[in-house]
Amino acid sequence: MNISGILVVVPPERYEEAVVALSALQGIDVHHSDPVTGRIVVTQEAGTVGEEVAGLRRIKSLPFVTLAEMVYHHFEESDEAVAGLPPELEESGGLPQVPPYLNE
């Protein structure tokens, strides 16, 4: 099982619509939200890393979402889970590199 914490940011005027839409998504629970800033903290449960990534993409595709980023990730390690990592999560999968000045 994979559990991830995701920060979602929406325009404050779309806050209520966003909370309803996020709550309707499978595996998503809304835990904290701030209508003034449009920030919403959700957790997502998924069976595999691939399903977890698909769930994050589903959140990002909602028309009113300004930002959705995974800030926490936990999975119970198994050979199947590690072998099933999608290419975008592999070390050479094209993830953005940390800017050099952040490594100083």
N, C-alpha and C positions, 0 to 999 in steps of 0.2 A: 504494500500500500504506500502511496505517495501522498504526502501532505505538504501543501505550500501556502505560505502567507503572501498575499498580493495587495499592494497599495493601488487603489484606483482613484484617479482624479477626474472630476467632471465639472462643467460650469455649474455654479451654485443654482442657477435657474433651472437646471435639469436634474437636480439632486434627487427629488422624489421619484421621478421616472427611472433614474439609474438604480436606486435601491430596489425598486420593484422588479426591474429587468434582471439585475444580478441575482436576486433571491430566487428567481424562477429558473436559473440555470442549474442543471444537474451537477451535484457535487459541491455546490457553492453555498457557503454560509456567510452572511454579513454579520460582523462582530462589533464594529465601531464605525461611526460615521459622523461627520461634521457638516451640517447644511450650510454653514457660513463660508467654509473654504472649499466645499465640494469634495473633500477627502473621504474615502470609504476604505475600510480595511476588511478584507474577506479571507477566508480560508477555502482551500479547494482540496478535495480528496479525489484521488484517481488511482486506478489499478496499475498503471504503468507510467513510465516517464513520458512515453509518446502521448498518452491520453492527457497527462498533465500539461504538456506543451500545447496540445490542441485546445485544452480548456483556457489557457492563457490567451491564445490567439482568438478564441471565441469572445473573450472579454474585450480584447483590444479592438475587435471588429464592430462592437456596438457603436452606433453613429455619434453618440454624445460623449464617448470616452476620450479624454484628452491625453491621459497617461495611464498605463497599467503595467506595473513592474513587479516581478516576483522578488520579494525581499527575504524570504525564508523558504527553505526546502528541506524536507526530510524524507528519506525512503529507507525501508528495511532492505539491507543489502542481500542480494542473492545472485547467483551466477546468471540467472535468467534476466534479472533487472539490469545488471551491468552489461550483459551482452545485447540488451535491447535498447541501448541508448540511441536516440535519433542522431543523424549526422550533424545537425546543428549544435548538438551538445558535446560532440567529440572535441578533443583538444585542438585539432586542426580544422574544425568545422566552420571556420569563418566568423567566430564570435569576435566582437570588437575587442581590440587589444587595449590594455591599460596604457594611457599616455605616459611616456617616459618621465615626465615631471612628477607624476604621482608616485613613482618608485624611488624618488630621491629622499 
